[in-house]
Amino acid sequence: MNEFDIRAEGWDMNPMHIERSEAIAKQLLERIPLRPWMNALEFGAGTGITSFLLKDHLKKITMMDNSEEMVKIMKKKIRRSEVKNLEALVFDLENYNYTKSRFDLIFAQMALHHVIDTKTIIERFGQLLNPGGYLAIADLYSENGSFHGKGFEGHKGFDVNQLSALLAETGFIETSVSPCYTINKKISDAEIKEFGLFLLTARRAEQNE
């Protein structure tokens, strides 16, 4: 059982998780032309908060996470709301290729910094996107490691210029980055620190571009 399995049951009880998803969904809607025929993938979906906010703008959203407990929560929410165009899926995209579907949009919120091999996951996003499809990543700007503290094995946020360059190398175009949210997090008994989040959007190039 991983950290997110343990935290799944109480995840939606944190008002910040809801507020953060609302801010990110609002900006995503402003920056990407979503259409009712589009199929989307949320990578590292958690309890699916962002997907539930976007569901009325898309044909279908596959909510993918490698935490079985998070996926159980998503499935409960789907049953309770009787929504028809959301699917919750346990899958480890960090380590395995997913071949069952292609997508017009892939989005991820606070998931990428947990992925050790950023280049491989970006390449997998590109393989899963239809030509011209969109990618949206919301995550931490570079920080000193205090967000997660000692022992965290992922990334201490991202240099957005380096991340944008990696996307360009992987066949993405029209990359745009802007701040989207600020987390006020208690990092010690005496200190609350601000951590900025960015929203990066890009499009997978078509063959003639």
N, C-alpha and C positions, 0 to 999 in steps of 0.2 A: 504494500500500500504506500503510494507516494504522498507528498505534501498536499496535493490538490484533491486526492481521494479523501484525506482527513478533513479538509476545509470545505468540501462540497456542500454539505447539508446547511451550513450557515452562510454561504456565499452571498445569497440574495438579500440577506438581512443587513448587510453593510450599505448604508445610503450612498457612500462614495462610489461603490461599484455601479450603482444605477445611474448616478449623476455623470460619471465618466463615460459610460456607454451612450448616454443621451447626447453628450457633447460631441463625441466622435461620430455617432450616427448622423447628427445634424450637419456636420462639416462634410461627411462623405456624400450626403444627398446634394449638397451644394456644389460639389466638385466633380462628381461622376454622374453622367446621364443614365440613370437606371431606367430600364424598360420592362414592361410586364411579361416579355418573352424570355428574359434572362434567367439562366441558372447560376447560382452562386455557391461558393464554398466558404464557410468560416473556419479558419484553421486555429486550433487551440480555443475552441468556442466556450469552454468553461460551462456555465449554466445556460448559455445561449441568449443572454440579455440583449446583445446587439442585434442578433438575428431576429428576435421577436420585434424589435423596433423597426427593422427593415422589411419584414415579411410582406407587407402590403404593396411593396414597390417591385417585387420580383416574382417570377414564376415559381421557383423553388429554391430553398437554401438547404444545403447539406451542412450540418453542424458537426464538425470533426474534432475529436479530442482523444488523447491517449489515456485519460483518467476514466476508469469505468464508473466511478461514483459520480463524477460530473455528468457523464452521459445518462446515468440513471435519473438524475435530477431533470435533465432536459426532456427525457421521455415522459416523466411525470407531468411536466408543464405542458407538453404537447397534448397528452390525454386530457388534462384538466381544461385546457382552452379549446380543445377540439379543432385546432388549426390543421389544415390539410396540406400545406406546402412546406412544412419543416420536417427534416429527417435528422435524427441524432445517430451518430456513428462512432464507435470505438475504433480508432486506427492510429498507428504510429507512423506518420508521414516522415518524420525525421529519419527513420531507419528503413522504410520500405516504400516502394513505388506504388501509387494507387492508379489502377487502370480501368476502373469501372465506369468513369464518367469524365467528361470535359466540361469546362465552366466558362462563363462570360465575365465573371467577377470572382476574385478571391480576396478576402479581407481577414485581417488578424489584428487583435487588440492585446497588447502586453504579452504576446506569446513569443515573438522572435528572439528576445534576449535570453530566453530559456533554451534556445536551440544552439548547440555547440557549433555545428558546421553550417554557418550561415549561407555559404556559397551553394552547397548542395540543396538546401531547402528552397532557395531562390530559383535554382535550376528546375526543381520539381514543380514549383509554382508555374514557371514558364511552360513546362511540358503539359500541365493540366489546363492551361488557358487556351481557349480558341484564339486564332489570330484576331488581333484587335481588342482582345479582352483586357479587362482592367484589374490592377492590383492596388490594394489599399492597406498600408501598414501603419498602425498606431503603436508607438513604443517610446521608450525613454531616450531623451538626449543623453549624451555621455555624462557620467557622474563618477564619483570617487569610490563607489562600491558600498556606500552606506545605505543604499536603498534596501538591499538584501542582507548586508552584513557579512561577517566572516563565514567562510565555508561554502559560499555560493559558487557554483561551477560555471554559470552562464556568463553573459556579457554585462559589463557595467555601462549599459546604455549603448548608444551608437553615435559615431560621427556621421552626420547625415550626408556630408559630401562623399565620404568613403562608401556609404551605403548606396548612394545614387550612382556612383561610378560602377559598383558591382552590378547594379541593375542594368546599366548601359552595356556592360560586358556580356550580359546574359540575354540580350535581345529586347530590352524594354526601352521605350521612348517616352517623351512628354512627361518626364519626371518632375513633380512639383512637391515642395515640402513647406509646411507652415506649422506653428504651434497650435495645439488643439485643446490642451487641458493642463492643469497644474495639480499635482497630488501634494497635500500637506501631510507628511508622515512623521510619526513619533519615532525617532531613532535612538533615543535614550530617555531616561527619567526626566532629564532637564532640557531636552532639545526636540523641537519640531522643525523639520526641514522641508523646503519646497523642492519638488522634482518636476521638471517640465517634460511634457509629452509632445511629440510631433505627429502629424499625419502626413505620410508620404503616399502620393498616388502616382501611378504610371500605367502605361498601356503596352501590351505585347505587340511588337511590330508585325505588320502583315508582310507578305513576301515582296510586295512591290514598294515597300517603304525603306 
